[in-house]
């Protein structure tokens, strides 16, 4: 299998044998997650499913960032309570997508002791220094800094302004406790808490080891987050991630979908409005590495695709479908748009159900059960048609449609289909 790699700017072959260990960056939990936050979660879960179908041993880690400046800013003096609530929201909302759970869902707050050890080793090796309770990474010690993002080291802008730093480019590994921050931990440098970037380096290495196959996340994380993760871990001689998968961002009416621009559609709202199947099919329509538009029209198109797939299962199964063609699309850079196009041509129910299950869409093969009162209306309509009372049959059809169902005439009676 080949996947596009941000570091080499090329498609890289996954190792043919051995385990596949994956770390996909999760949310910073300070409010309800928006639909754009779902893309890396969905991509990680789909990729794990496909690799397991291919017989691979896969472990997926998807972290929760529950110590972060954004959380302190959103709830001064009450960040821990907010982070706990928002973590529960995220788990609830992603569960509603019907894809199950990653193998590990670590929280940064559970790894503070390991983070302190990691920072201490960086200081011992001369890659980090302490200034009045803060600890910073020396960017100048890494001659290849910028290799992931393409940033030139001499042109990197200051990430965290502080006149006490040796170099404006240096980034925080540990931050001294501030008066409005309700969580802090003892450390050799005084009470404080970890910086954002060190959290993921430590969680990834603790759960997957100092080298693992895939690191995923949104394209907006390439710099500074992932660039800094790579610098920290390489400073300790760890290979860290062998391949970097960065998914494209969602664009709402032509611009990147972000909370700062006011374009907020939460995962919960999207599931309630369009249903989880339409959301998953929507994500399939765009290649994971590219931006993807999000709009009313795009979601209506996804709903129509869902209906097309359901219609296949309402018809008789026929031996039409080529698994090898489907597999070839996924093995070449996990091309879900091409795979979806292949599926739309299939008429073999068992084959189609097997493929849909990889994407959490096996439910499309299930017939919806109409309420008893609608079934009774349909039976009365059948009797009216048998008696050639077509006016009554038409009246009953209208009543069935008003209840949200369509009555279809088939050889052995009728078929009820949701509208």
TORLOLO-275504 format. One record per residue (C-alpha): chain; residue number from 1; x, y, z. Coordinates in nm, 2 decimals. Example, Ala and Ser with C-alpha at 12.3 -4.5 7.8 and 13.67 -1.06 7.14 Angstrom:
BEGIN
+-----+-----+--------+--------+--------+
| mol | seq |     c1 |     c2 |     c3 |
+-----+-----+--------+--------+--------+
|   A |   1 |   1.23 |  -0.45 |   0.78 |
|   A |   2 |   1.37 |  -0.11 |   0.71 |
+-----+-----+--------+--------+--------+
This chain:
BEGIN
+-----+-----+--------+--------+--------+
| mol | seq |     c1 |     c2 |     c3 |
+-----+-----+--------+--------+--------+
|   A |   1 |   0.00 |   0.00 |   0.00 |
|   A |   2 |   0.12 |   0.35 |  -0.09 |
|   A |   3 |   0.03 |   0.67 |   0.10 |
|   A |   4 |   0.12 |   1.03 |   0.04 |
|   A |   5 |   0.39 |   1.15 |   0.28 |
|   A |   6 |   0.42 |   1.51 |   0.38 |
|   A |   7 |   0.79 |   1.48 |   0.47 |
|   A |   8 |   0.91 |   1.33 |   0.14 |
|   A |   9 |   0.64 |   1.49 |  -0.08 |
|   A |  10 |   0.60 |   1.15 |  -0.24 |
|   A |  11 |   0.39 |   0.83 |  -0.21 |
|   A |  12 |   0.56 |   0.59 |   0.03 |
|   A |  13 |   0.51 |   0.22 |   0.05 |
|   A |  14 |   0.40 |   0.08 |   0.39 |
|   A |  15 |   0.62 |  -0.20 |   0.51 |
|   A |  16 |   0.50 |  -0.54 |   0.37 |
|   A |  17 |   0.52 |  -0.71 |   0.71 |
|   A |  18 |   0.51 |  -0.64 |   1.08 |
|   A |  19 |   0.26 |  -0.42 |   1.27 |
|   A |  20 |   0.13 |  -0.09 |   1.15 |
|   A |  21 |   0.12 |   0.16 |   1.44 |
|   A |  22 |  -0.07 |   0.49 |   1.38 |
|   A |  23 |  -0.10 |   0.81 |   1.58 |
|   A |  24 |  -0.37 |   1.05 |   1.47 |
|   A |  25 |  -0.39 |   1.39 |   1.65 |
|   A |  26 |  -0.72 |   1.44 |   1.82 |
|   A |  27 |  -0.90 |   1.75 |   1.95 |
|   A |  28 |  -0.82 |   2.02 |   2.20 |
|   A |  29 |  -1.12 |   1.99 |   2.42 |
|   A |  30 |  -1.28 |   2.32 |   2.50 |
|   A |  31 |  -1.61 |   2.32 |   2.31 |
|   A |  32 |  -1.82 |   2.10 |   2.10 |
|   A |  33 |  -1.62 |   1.96 |   1.81 |
|   A |  34 |  -1.71 |   2.09 |   1.46 |
|   A |  35 |  -1.75 |   1.87 |   1.15 |
|   A |  36 |  -1.40 |   1.94 |   1.03 |
|   A |  37 |  -1.26 |   1.78 |   1.35 |
|   A |  38 |  -1.43 |   1.46 |   1.24 |
|   A |  39 |  -1.21 |   1.41 |   0.93 |
|   A |  40 |  -0.89 |   1.29 |   1.09 |
|   A |  41 |  -1.09 |   1.07 |   1.32 |
|   A |  42 |  -1.28 |   0.91 |   1.03 |
|   A |  43 |  -0.97 |   0.88 |   0.82 |
|   A |  44 |  -0.78 |   0.70 |   1.10 |
|   A |  45 |  -1.07 |   0.46 |   1.17 |
|   A |  46 |  -1.12 |   0.38 |   0.80 |
|   A |  47 |  -0.75 |   0.32 |   0.74 |
|   A |  48 |  -0.73 |   0.09 |   1.04 |
|   A |  49 |  -1.04 |  -0.11 |   0.91 |
|   A |  50 |  -0.89 |  -0.15 |   0.57 |
|   A |  51 |  -0.55 |  -0.26 |   0.69 |
|   A |  52 |  -0.72 |  -0.52 |   0.92 |
|   A |  53 |  -0.92 |  -0.64 |   0.62 |
|   A |  54 |  -0.59 |  -0.69 |   0.45 |
|   A |  55 |  -0.47 |  -0.90 |   0.74 |
|   A |  56 |  -0.24 |  -0.65 |   0.90 |
|   A |  57 |  -0.18 |  -0.60 |   1.27 |
|   A |  58 |  -0.28 |  -0.24 |   1.34 |
|   A |  59 |  -0.29 |  -0.02 |   1.64 |
|   A |  60 |  -0.45 |   0.33 |   1.63 |
|   A |  61 |  -0.39 |   0.59 |   1.89 |
|   A |  62 |  -0.61 |   0.91 |   1.88 |
|   A |  63 |  -0.52 |   1.16 |   2.16 |
|   A |  64 |  -0.72 |   1.40 |   2.36 |
|   A |  65 |  -0.55 |   1.73 |   2.44 |
|   A |  66 |  -0.69 |   1.83 |   2.77 |
|   A |  67 |  -0.41 |   2.07 |   2.88 |
|   A |  68 |  -0.38 |   2.37 |   2.65 |
|   A |  69 |  -0.38 |   2.75 |   2.64 |
|   A |  70 |  -0.72 |   2.75 |   2.46 |
|   A |  71 |  -0.88 |   2.56 |   2.74 |
|   A |  72 |  -0.74 |   2.80 |   3.01 |
|   A |  73 |  -0.86 |   3.09 |   2.80 |
|   A |  74 |  -1.21 |   2.95 |   2.75 |
|   A |  75 |  -1.26 |   2.87 |   3.12 |
|   A |  76 |  -1.03 |   3.07 |   3.35 |
|   A |  77 |  -1.00 |   2.89 |   3.68 |
|   A |  78 |  -1.22 |   2.61 |   3.56 |
|   A |  79 |  -1.03 |   2.45 |   3.27 |
|   A |  80 |  -1.03 |   2.10 |   3.42 |
|   A |  81 |  -1.40 |   2.08 |   3.45 |
|   A |  82 |  -1.45 |   2.22 |   3.09 |
|   A |  83 |  -1.19 |   1.97 |   2.95 |
|   A |  84 |  -1.37 |   1.68 |   3.12 |
|   A |  85 |  -1.71 |   1.79 |   2.98 |
|   A |  86 |  -1.57 |   1.86 |   2.63 |
|   A |  87 |  -1.40 |   1.52 |   2.63 |
|   A |  88 |  -1.73 |   1.35 |   2.70 |
|   A |  89 |  -1.89 |   1.55 |   2.42 |
|   A |  90 |  -1.62 |   1.45 |   2.17 |
|   A |  91 |  -1.65 |   1.08 |   2.26 |
|   A |  92 |  -2.03 |   1.10 |   2.24 |
|   A |  93 |  -2.03 |   1.28 |   1.90 |
|   A |  94 |  -1.77 |   1.06 |   1.73 |
|   A |  95 |  -1.95 |   0.75 |   1.87 |
|   A |  96 |  -2.26 |   0.87 |   1.68 |
|   A |  97 |  -2.06 |   0.83 |   1.35 |
|   A |  98 |  -2.08 |   0.45 |   1.41 |
|   A |  99 |  -1.72 |   0.37 |   1.35 |
|   A | 100 |  -1.63 |   0.24 |   1.69 |
|   A | 101 |  -1.33 |   0.35 |   1.90 |
|   A | 102 |  -0.96 |   0.38 |   1.84 |
|   A | 103 |  -0.74 |   0.13 |   2.02 |
|   A | 104 |  -0.61 |   0.40 |   2.26 |
|   A | 105 |  -0.76 |   0.74 |   2.35 |
|   A | 106 |  -0.49 |   0.89 |   2.58 |
|   A | 107 |  -0.53 |   1.22 |   2.76 |
|   A | 108 |  -0.23 |   1.46 |   2.80 |
|   A | 109 |  -0.31 |   1.49 |   3.17 |
|   A | 110 |  -0.24 |   1.12 |   3.23 |
|   A | 111 |   0.11 |   1.15 |   3.09 |
|   A | 112 |   0.26 |   1.45 |   3.28 |
|   A | 113 |   0.52 |   1.24 |   3.47 |
|   A | 114 |   0.65 |   1.09 |   3.14 |
|   A | 115 |   0.65 |   1.44 |   2.98 |
|   A | 116 |   0.87 |   1.58 |   3.27 |
|   A | 117 |   1.12 |   1.29 |   3.21 |
|   A | 118 |   1.13 |   1.36 |   2.84 |
|   A | 119 |   1.19 |   1.74 |   2.90 |
|   A | 120 |   1.46 |   1.66 |   3.15 |
|   A | 121 |   1.65 |   1.45 |   2.90 |
|   A | 122 |   1.63 |   1.72 |   2.64 |
|   A | 123 |   1.78 |   1.96 |   2.89 |
|   A | 124 |   2.06 |   1.71 |   2.98 |
|   A | 125 |   2.14 |   1.68 |   2.61 |
|   A | 126 |   2.15 |   2.06 |   2.56 |
|   A | 127 |   1.84 |   2.08 |   2.34 |
|   A | 128 |   1.63 |   2.27 |   2.60 |
|   A | 129 |   1.68 |   2.53 |   2.87 |
|   A | 130 |   1.49 |   2.67 |   3.17 |
|   A | 131 |   1.41 |   3.04 |   3.22 |
|   A | 132 |   1.22 |   3.14 |   3.54 |
|   A | 133 |   1.00 |   2.83 |   3.55 |
|   A | 134 |   0.95 |   2.80 |   3.17 |
|   A | 135 |   1.14 |   2.55 |   2.96 |
|   A | 136 |   1.21 |   2.60 |   2.59 |
|   A | 137 |   1.34 |   2.39 |   2.30 |
|   A | 138 |   1.65 |   2.53 |   2.13 |
|   A | 139 |   1.55 |   2.54 |   1.76 |
|   A | 140 |   1.91 |   2.64 |   1.66 |
|   A | 141 |   2.03 |   2.30 |   1.78 |
|   A | 142 |   1.83 |   2.13 |   1.50 |
|   A | 143 |   1.99 |   2.21 |   1.16 |
|   A | 144 |   1.70 |   2.03 |   0.98 |
|   A | 145 |   1.43 |   2.22 |   1.16 |
|   A | 146 |   1.16 |   2.30 |   0.90 |
|   A | 147 |   1.21 |   1.98 |   0.70 |
|   A | 148 |   0.85 |   1.87 |   0.75 |
|   A | 149 |   0.68 |   2.20 |   0.68 |
|   A | 150 |   0.92 |   2.34 |   0.43 |
|   A | 151 |   1.00 |   2.64 |   0.66 |
|   A | 152 |   1.35 |   2.78 |   0.63 |
|   A | 153 |   1.50 |   2.79 |   0.98 |
|   A | 154 |   1.62 |   3.15 |   0.94 |
|   A | 155 |   1.27 |   3.26 |   0.84 |
|   A | 156 |   1.07 |   3.09 |   1.12 |
|   A | 157 |   0.86 |   3.35 |   1.30 |
|   A | 158 |   0.84 |   3.36 |   1.68 |
|   A | 159 |   0.58 |   3.11 |   1.80 |
|   A | 160 |   0.54 |   3.21 |   2.16 |
|   A | 161 |   0.66 |   3.56 |   2.23 |
|   A | 162 |   0.88 |   3.59 |   2.54 |
|   A | 163 |   1.17 |   3.83 |   2.58 |
|   A | 164 |   1.35 |   3.58 |   2.81 |
|   A | 165 |   1.40 |   3.32 |   2.54 |
|   A | 166 |   1.75 |   3.27 |   2.39 |
|   A | 167 |   1.60 |   3.27 |   2.04 |
|   A | 168 |   1.26 |   3.40 |   1.92 |
|   A | 169 |   1.20 |   3.07 |   1.74 |
|   A | 170 |   1.23 |   2.86 |   2.05 |
|   A | 171 |   0.90 |   2.69 |   2.16 |
|   A | 172 |   0.77 |   2.60 |   2.50 |
|   A | 173 |   0.81 |   2.25 |   2.65 |
|   A | 174 |   0.70 |   2.35 |   3.00 |
|   A | 175 |   0.51 |   2.66 |   3.12 |
|   A | 176 |   0.52 |   2.80 |   3.47 |
|   A | 177 |   0.18 |   2.82 |   3.64 |
|   A | 178 |  -0.01 |   3.14 |   3.60 |
|   A | 179 |  -0.27 |   3.28 |   3.85 |
|   A | 180 |  -0.58 |   3.20 |   3.63 |
|   A | 181 |  -0.47 |   2.84 |   3.55 |
|   A | 182 |  -0.64 |   2.59 |   3.78 |
|   A | 183 |  -0.42 |   2.29 |   3.69 |
|   A | 184 |  -0.05 |   2.25 |   3.75 |
|   A | 185 |   0.20 |   1.99 |   3.84 |
|   A | 186 |   0.53 |   1.98 |   4.04 |
|   A | 187 |   0.84 |   1.97 |   3.83 |
|   A | 188 |   1.22 |   2.03 |   3.86 |
|   A | 189 |   1.14 |   2.38 |   3.73 |
|   A | 190 |   0.86 |   2.46 |   3.97 |
|   A | 191 |   0.48 |   2.41 |   3.94 |
|   A | 192 |   0.35 |   2.44 |   3.59 |
|   A | 193 |   0.22 |   2.23 |   3.30 |
|   A | 194 |   0.33 |   2.10 |   2.96 |
|   A | 195 |   0.34 |   2.28 |   2.63 |
|   A | 196 |   0.12 |   2.15 |   2.35 |
|   A | 197 |   0.38 |   2.00 |   2.12 |
|   A | 198 |   0.56 |   1.79 |   2.38 |
|   A | 199 |   0.23 |   1.62 |   2.49 |
|   A | 200 |   0.19 |   1.44 |   2.15 |
|   A | 201 |   0.56 |   1.34 |   2.12 |
|   A | 202 |   0.53 |   1.17 |   2.46 |
|   A | 203 |   0.19 |   1.01 |   2.42 |
|   A | 204 |   0.29 |   0.87 |   2.08 |
|   A | 205 |   0.62 |   0.72 |   2.20 |
|   A | 206 |   0.47 |   0.59 |   2.52 |
|   A | 207 |   0.20 |   0.40 |   2.34 |
|   A | 208 |   0.37 |   0.31 |   2.01 |
|   A | 209 |   0.74 |   0.33 |   2.08 |
|   A | 210 |   1.01 |   0.56 |   1.96 |
|   A | 211 |   0.94 |   0.47 |   1.60 |
|   A | 212 |   0.61 |   0.40 |   1.44 |
|   A | 213 |   0.46 |   0.38 |   1.09 |
|   A | 214 |   0.21 |   0.66 |   1.05 |
|   A | 215 |   0.14 |   1.00 |   1.21 |
|   A | 216 |  -0.18 |   1.17 |   1.09 |
|   A | 217 |  -0.37 |   1.49 |   1.15 |
|   A | 218 |  -0.51 |   1.80 |   0.98 |
|   A | 219 |  -0.30 |   2.00 |   0.74 |
|   A | 220 |  -0.31 |   2.29 |   0.98 |
|   A | 221 |  -0.10 |   2.09 |   1.22 |
|   A | 222 |   0.21 |   2.06 |   1.00 |
|   A | 223 |   0.35 |   2.38 |   1.14 |
|   A | 224 |   0.42 |   2.44 |   1.42 |
|   A | 225 |   0.27 |   2.14 |   1.59 |
|   A | 226 |   0.41 |   1.84 |   1.40 |
|   A | 227 |   0.73 |   2.02 |   1.30 |
|   A | 228 |   0.80 |   2.06 |   1.67 |
|   A | 229 |   0.70 |   1.71 |   1.76 |
|   A | 230 |   0.95 |   1.58 |   1.50 |
|   A | 231 |   1.23 |   1.81 |   1.63 |
|   A | 232 |   1.18 |   1.71 |   2.00 |
|   A | 233 |   1.18 |   1.34 |   1.93 |
|   A | 234 |   1.47 |   1.34 |   1.68 |
|   A | 235 |   1.67 |   1.54 |   1.94 |
|   A | 236 |   1.66 |   1.23 |   2.15 |
|   A | 237 |   1.77 |   1.01 |   1.86 |
|   A | 238 |   1.42 |   0.87 |   1.80 |
|   A | 239 |   1.31 |   0.81 |   1.45 |
|   A | 240 |   0.95 |   0.89 |   1.54 |
|   A | 241 |   0.70 |   0.87 |   1.26 |
|   A | 242 |   0.81 |   0.72 |   0.93 |
|   A | 243 |   0.52 |   0.86 |   0.73 |
|   A | 244 |   0.31 |   1.18 |   0.78 |
|   A | 245 |  -0.05 |   1.18 |   0.66 |
|   A | 246 |  -0.21 |   1.53 |   0.66 |
|   A | 247 |  -0.57 |   1.55 |   0.56 |
|   A | 248 |  -0.70 |   1.85 |   0.38 |
|   A | 249 |  -0.93 |   2.10 |   0.56 |
|   A | 250 |  -1.30 |   2.15 |   0.52 |
|   A | 251 |  -1.40 |   2.46 |   0.32 |
|   A | 252 |  -1.73 |   2.63 |   0.41 |
|   A | 253 |  -1.86 |   2.83 |   0.11 |
|   A | 254 |  -1.51 |   2.86 |  -0.03 |
|   A | 255 |  -1.30 |   2.92 |   0.28 |
|   A | 256 |  -1.14 |   2.70 |   0.54 |
|   A | 257 |  -1.40 |   2.60 |   0.79 |
|   A | 258 |  -1.29 |   2.73 |   1.13 |
|   A | 259 |  -1.45 |   2.85 |   1.44 |
|   A | 260 |  -1.27 |   3.19 |   1.42 |
|   A | 261 |  -1.46 |   3.26 |   1.10 |
|   A | 262 |  -1.79 |   3.18 |   1.25 |
|   A | 263 |  -1.87 |   2.88 |   1.03 |
|   A | 264 |  -1.96 |   2.63 |   1.29 |
|   A | 265 |  -2.14 |   2.31 |   1.22 |
|   A | 266 |  -2.08 |   2.07 |   1.50 |
|   A | 267 |  -2.05 |   1.69 |   1.45 |
|   A | 268 |  -2.37 |   1.66 |   1.66 |
|   A | 269 |  -2.56 |   1.91 |   1.45 |
|   A | 270 |  -2.45 |   1.74 |   1.13 |
|   A | 271 |  -2.55 |   1.39 |   1.24 |
|   A | 272 |  -2.89 |   1.52 |   1.35 |
|   A | 273 |  -2.95 |   1.71 |   1.03 |
|   A | 274 |  -2.81 |   1.47 |   0.76 |
|   A | 275 |  -2.76 |   1.14 |   0.94 |
|   A | 276 |  -2.43 |   0.96 |   1.00 |
|   A | 277 |  -2.44 |   0.77 |   0.67 |
|   A | 278 |  -2.46 |   1.08 |   0.46 |
|   A | 279 |  -2.17 |   1.23 |   0.65 |
|   A | 280 |  -1.95 |   0.93 |   0.60 |
|   A | 281 |  -2.03 |   0.91 |   0.23 |
|   A | 282 |  -1.96 |   1.28 |   0.21 |
|   A | 283 |  -1.61 |   1.22 |   0.35 |
|   A | 284 |  -1.56 |   0.94 |   0.09 |
|   A | 285 |  -1.62 |   1.18 |  -0.20 |
|   A | 286 |  -1.30 |   1.38 |  -0.13 |
|   A | 287 |  -0.94 |   1.25 |  -0.14 |
|   A | 288 |  -0.82 |   1.26 |   0.22 |
|   A | 289 |  -0.51 |   1.47 |   0.13 |
|   A | 290 |  -0.71 |   1.75 |  -0.05 |
|   A | 291 |  -0.95 |   2.02 |   0.08 |
|   A | 292 |  -1.31 |   1.93 |   0.06 |
|   A | 293 |  -1.61 |   2.17 |   0.03 |
|   A | 294 |  -1.89 |   2.16 |   0.28 |
|   A | 295 |  -2.22 |   2.31 |   0.20 |
|   A | 296 |  -2.60 |   2.24 |   0.19 |
|   A | 297 |  -2.56 |   2.14 |  -0.18 |
|   A | 298 |  -2.27 |   1.90 |  -0.11 |
|   A | 299 |  -2.46 |   1.73 |   0.17 |
|   A | 300 |  -2.77 |   1.70 |  -0.05 |
|   A | 301 |  -2.55 |   1.52 |  -0.30 |
|   A | 302 |  -2.42 |   1.29 |  -0.03 |
|   A | 303 |  -2.78 |   1.21 |   0.08 |
|   A | 304 |  -2.86 |   1.12 |  -0.28 |
|   A | 305 |  -2.56 |   0.89 |  -0.30 |
|   A | 306 |  -2.68 |   0.72 |   0.02 |
|   A | 307 |  -3.02 |   0.66 |  -0.14 |
|   A | 308 |  -2.86 |   0.52 |  -0.46 |
|   A | 309 |  -2.68 |   0.26 |  -0.25 |
|   A | 310 |  -2.99 |   0.17 |  -0.05 |
|   A | 311 |  -3.17 |   0.12 |  -0.38 |
|   A | 312 |  -2.92 |  -0.15 |  -0.48 |
|   A | 313 |  -3.02 |  -0.35 |  -0.18 |
|   A | 314 |  -3.39 |  -0.31 |  -0.25 |
|   A | 315 |  -3.34 |  -0.47 |  -0.59 |
|   A | 316 |  -3.23 |  -0.83 |  -0.66 |
|   A | 317 |  -2.87 |  -0.92 |  -0.60 |
|   A | 318 |  -2.67 |  -0.98 |  -0.92 |
|   A | 319 |  -2.31 |  -1.09 |  -0.96 |
|   A | 320 |  -2.18 |  -0.75 |  -1.06 |
|   A | 321 |  -1.87 |  -0.62 |  -0.88 |
|   A | 322 |  -1.49 |  -0.66 |  -0.88 |
|   A | 323 |  -1.32 |  -0.66 |  -0.54 |
|   A | 324 |  -0.98 |  -0.63 |  -0.70 |
|   A | 325 |  -1.07 |  -0.30 |  -0.86 |
|   A | 326 |  -1.20 |  -0.17 |  -0.53 |
|   A | 327 |  -0.89 |  -0.28 |  -0.35 |
|   A | 328 |  -0.66 |  -0.12 |  -0.61 |
|   A | 329 |  -0.82 |   0.22 |  -0.54 |
|   A | 330 |  -0.76 |   0.19 |  -0.17 |
|   A | 331 |  -0.41 |   0.05 |  -0.20 |
|   A | 332 |  -0.30 |   0.35 |  -0.41 |
|   A | 333 |  -0.31 |   0.63 |  -0.16 |
|   A | 334 |  -0.64 |   0.53 |   0.00 |
|   A | 335 |  -0.84 |   0.68 |  -0.28 |
|   A | 336 |  -1.19 |   0.67 |  -0.14 |
|   A | 337 |  -1.35 |   0.88 |  -0.42 |
|   A | 338 |  -1.23 |   0.62 |  -0.67 |
|   A | 339 |  -1.34 |   0.34 |  -0.44 |
|   A | 340 |  -1.69 |   0.50 |  -0.41 |
|   A | 341 |  -1.72 |   0.52 |  -0.78 |
|   A | 342 |  -1.64 |   0.15 |  -0.81 |
|   A | 343 |  -1.90 |   0.07 |  -0.54 |
|   A | 344 |  -2.18 |   0.26 |  -0.73 |
|   A | 345 |  -2.14 |   0.01 |  -1.01 |
|   A | 346 |  -2.18 |  -0.30 |  -0.80 |
|   A | 347 |  -2.50 |  -0.51 |  -0.77 |
|   A | 348 |  -2.37 |  -0.80 |  -0.57 |
|   A | 349 |  -2.53 |  -0.75 |  -0.22 |
|   A | 350 |  -2.27 |  -0.96 |  -0.03 |
|   A | 351 |  -1.97 |  -0.79 |  -0.20 |
|   A | 352 |  -2.12 |  -0.44 |  -0.15 |
|   A | 353 |  -2.20 |  -0.50 |   0.21 |
|   A | 354 |  -1.85 |  -0.63 |   0.28 |
|   A | 355 |  -1.70 |  -0.31 |   0.12 |
|   A | 356 |  -1.94 |  -0.07 |   0.30 |
|   A | 357 |  -1.85 |  -0.23 |   0.63 |
|   A | 358 |  -1.50 |  -0.09 |   0.60 |
|   A | 359 |  -1.65 |   0.26 |   0.60 |
|   A | 360 |  -1.91 |   0.21 |   0.87 |
|   A | 361 |  -2.19 |   0.19 |   0.61 |
|   A | 362 |  -2.31 |  -0.17 |   0.63 |
|   A | 363 |  -2.63 |  -0.03 |   0.77 |
|   A | 364 |  -2.72 |   0.08 |   0.42 |
|   A | 365 |  -2.79 |  -0.29 |   0.34 |
|   A | 366 |  -3.05 |  -0.31 |   0.61 |
|   A | 367 |  -3.42 |  -0.26 |   0.52 |
|   A | 368 |  -3.60 |   0.00 |   0.73 |
|   A | 369 |  -3.90 |  -0.12 |   0.91 |
|   A | 370 |  -4.21 |   0.09 |   0.86 |
|   A | 371 |  -4.43 |   0.16 |   1.16 |
|   A | 372 |  -4.73 |  -0.08 |   1.20 |
|   A | 373 |  -4.98 |   0.20 |   1.11 |
|   A | 374 |  -4.80 |   0.26 |   0.78 |
|   A | 375 |  -4.79 |  -0.11 |   0.71 |
|   A | 376 |  -5.17 |  -0.13 |   0.77 |
|   A | 377 |  -5.22 |   0.17 |   0.53 |
|   A | 378 |  -5.02 |  -0.02 |   0.27 |
|   A | 379 |  -5.21 |  -0.34 |   0.32 |
|   A | 380 |  -5.54 |  -0.15 |   0.28 |
|   A | 381 |  -5.41 |   0.01 |  -0.04 |
|   A | 382 |  -5.32 |  -0.33 |  -0.18 |
|   A | 383 |  -5.67 |  -0.45 |  -0.11 |
|   A | 384 |  -5.81 |  -0.14 |  -0.27 |
|   A | 385 |  -5.60 |  -0.20 |  -0.58 |
|   A | 386 |  -5.71 |  -0.57 |  -0.59 |
|   A | 387 |  -6.07 |  -0.44 |  -0.58 |
|   A | 388 |  -5.99 |  -0.19 |  -0.85 |
|   A | 389 |  -6.09 |   0.10 |  -0.62 |
|   A | 390 |  -5.81 |   0.32 |  -0.76 |
|   A | 391 |  -5.94 |   0.64 |  -0.60 |
|   A | 392 |  -5.92 |   0.48 |  -0.25 |
|   A | 393 |  -5.58 |   0.34 |  -0.34 |
|   A | 394 |  -5.46 |   0.69 |  -0.44 |
|   A | 395 |  -5.59 |   0.84 |  -0.12 |
|   A | 396 |  -5.41 |   0.58 |   0.08 |
|   A | 397 |  -5.09 |   0.63 |  -0.12 |
|   A | 398 |  -5.10 |   1.01 |  -0.03 |
|   A | 399 |  -5.16 |   0.92 |   0.34 |
|   A | 400 |  -4.86 |   0.69 |   0.33 |
|   A | 401 |  -4.64 |   0.96 |   0.17 |
|   A | 402 |  -4.76 |   1.21 |   0.43 |
|   A | 403 |  -4.62 |   0.97 |   0.69 |
|   A | 404 |  -4.28 |   0.98 |   0.52 |
|   A | 405 |  -4.29 |   0.66 |   0.33 |
|   A | 406 |  -4.33 |   0.54 |  -0.03 |
|   A | 407 |  -4.54 |   0.24 |  -0.12 |
|   A | 408 |  -4.40 |   0.04 |  -0.42 |
|   A | 409 |  -4.59 |  -0.23 |  -0.60 |
|   A | 410 |  -4.40 |  -0.55 |  -0.63 |
|   A | 411 |  -4.48 |  -0.90 |  -0.75 |
|   A | 412 |  -4.57 |  -1.04 |  -0.41 |
|   A | 413 |  -4.75 |  -0.73 |  -0.27 |
|   A | 414 |  -4.58 |  -0.40 |  -0.17 |
|   A | 415 |  -4.25 |  -0.26 |  -0.05 |
|   A | 416 |  -4.23 |   0.03 |   0.19 |
|   A | 417 |  -3.94 |   0.27 |   0.14 |
|   A | 418 |  -3.86 |   0.58 |   0.35 |
|   A | 419 |  -3.89 |   0.90 |   0.15 |
+-----+-----+--------+--------+--------+
